[in-house]
Amino acid sequence: MDTRSHRPWRIVTSFLTPVLALALTAPVAAQAIPDDAYSAVHWRLIGPFRAGRVLAASGISGNPSTFYFGSVAGGVWKTDNAGVTWQPLFDGEPIASIGALAIARSDPSVIYVGTGEADMRSDITYGNGVYKSTDGGAHWQHMGLEDTRQIGKVLVDPKNPDVVLVAALGHAYGPNVQRGVFRSEDGGRTWTKVLYRDENTGAVDLAWDPANPAVVYATLWNAQRPPWSQYPPDEGPGSGIYKSVDEGRTWTELTGHGLPNGPLGRVGVTVSGDRVYAIVEVQGGGPATAQRGRSGLYRSDDGGASWRFMSGDDRITTRMWYFGRLFVDPSNPDVVYLPNRGIVRTEDGGRTFTTIKGSPGGDDYHYLWIDPTDG
């Protein structure tokens, strides 16, 4: 007898048996559970635990247990136990994408949020301007700048919570005029556009020395995201570094004197007194020609008057359009952190680097907050 013809039946029988048993026993089990028992069932998170990019974070000086972060598609979150638990603060607002967050140092209950991430990935969502809270994030008020779409940075005067600067990158997919640097002196009720180049070029970064907010640096970036392109974004002319000595009212472009000739892509900036660092992308990527300059870390020791190239290390120049941030220790101008695929730190002013968290090819890091009174 050929048993091969019987094998399919054995397979089907072994499959049907547990199914039939389950079907016969399920009604009995369901009847054994009282209806009111379901009222005690509550949802709990079982994963996945990774939540995507974070481009905005801020703490409260002198209070290491309380800090905030903004998710690029998940609103604003707060912890008051150093990250053990978190509470969402922005679920009642119509926008979930957070590009920037700043807490007033003179009054930590005042928080400004710039909506719309500005990292220009292909999977990017937009914002609708600036929001403000005066009670630590419990309630929010929309403060305008609706058409800025993508906001890269917000600064609040450390002594006056009503003085605010906003770096608006603008529409990701086309030109618009509500981009550049905006300034408010009345807590966001009214805004003045103080730095603007053209409808294709927006602002992506701002930095000042907490000890002297009159001196401000801004970076402009001409970047568009074609809907059919994954990455990187298309870049055009107009990117560069600007300086103000009157807390953002007027601006002067910084060119030459050691800075690359470009054309430039994304630029990030950080400052501690007269020491200024910039992470500069020269369009074309990699080591550029001698005439154009190189992508990498640049340093000024005289407030931006002159610059020198410090390093083009791959750990800090990978996907500069996607990262493009750096942070100087406010208590030691030789210590700088550069988030990228790992967090890279220099302790000698940019001469050498150590990867202190993550590693190339591992996680992506985008942002740091350093207590201005405790590096």
Secondary structure, DSSP 8 states (H G I E B T S, - for coil): --GGGGHHHHHHHHHHHHHHHHHHHHHHHHHTS-GGGGGG------S------EEEEEEETTEEEEEEEEETTTEEEEESSTTSS-EE--TTSS---EEEEEE-TT-TT-EEEEES--S--SS-----SEEEESSTTSS-EE-S-GGG--EEEEEE-SS-TT-EEEEE---SSS--SS-EEEEESSTTSS-EEEE--BTTEEEEEEEEETTEEEEEEEEEEEEE--TT--SS-EE-TT-EEEEESSTTSS-EEE-STTS--S-EEEEEEEEETTEEEEEEEETT-SS--TTT--SEEEEESSTTSS-EEEE--HHHHTTTTT----EEETTEEEEEEEESSEEEEESSSSSS-EEEEE-TTS--------BTTB-
